[in-house]
Amino acid sequence: MIKKIILLCAAFMMITVNSAAAADDGEDSGNMGLGISVPVFIMHMKIAARKVKWGFSSSRIENEMIRTEDGNYVAEYNDAILLYLNTMPGTKMLRNIALSFTIAEGDTPMGFSRGGLPNGEDQYESICQQVIMAFDPHISQKETRRMLGRLGLYGPVLDGRQRYDRRGGLAYIMKLQNNGTIVLVVSGI
């Protein structure tokens, strides 16, 4: 678990360095983070869990969410999927979040099953939708799929290019890291 957290933090730092350039619209408004606290985000994740097939359930969020020594939060969905909540120093206000999916070494992505038992890609897609719905409760599943398509989740992400989309004052950024980890970062604009 510690190795996963370290790898995720390294990947998170690499992608957030580029997120400012992706989200910059020329204004110097200062970054206020996501404008939501950890408890409120967790509550929104619980509500969004009812709208997706394989998300973080209410009990799973409560049981798996741990606070790290640096004041941030992390929750492990399974061996491959990790949710990281980066807080503003000394507060419970979210600066940004990252959802990672590590492709097992030597494995190639299996693709989305669209039925039957879920694989890692299905679970990651579902939790990505849950995260988007936690920030925008009025978005439909169809629109979250379109948004994830623009972010490259359904294939193009494997080229390693960083892609982003804006919605509701937030930047959603997705990239495949060199270590085989796909990361979705949500950051304030």
Sequence and secondary structure as in RCSB ss.txt:
>XXXX:A:sequence
MIKKIILLCAAFMMITVNSAAAADDGEDSGNMGLGISVPVFIMHMKIAARKVKWGFSSSRIENEMIRTEDGNYVA
EYNDAILLYLNTMPGTKMLRNIALSFTIAEGDTPMGFSRGGLPNGEDQYESICQQVIMAFDPHISQKETRRMLGR
LGLYGPVLDGRQRYDRRGGLAYIMKLQNNGTIVLVVSGI
>XXXX:A:secstr
 HHHHHHHHHHHHHHHHHHHHHH  S      TTS BHHHHHHHHHHHHTTSSS   HHHHHHH EE TTS EEE
ESSSSEEEEEEE TTSSBEEEEEEEEE  TT       SSSS  HHHHHHHHHHHHHHHH TT  HHHHHHHHHH
TTTTTGGGG   EEEEETTEEEEEEE TTSEEEEEEEE 
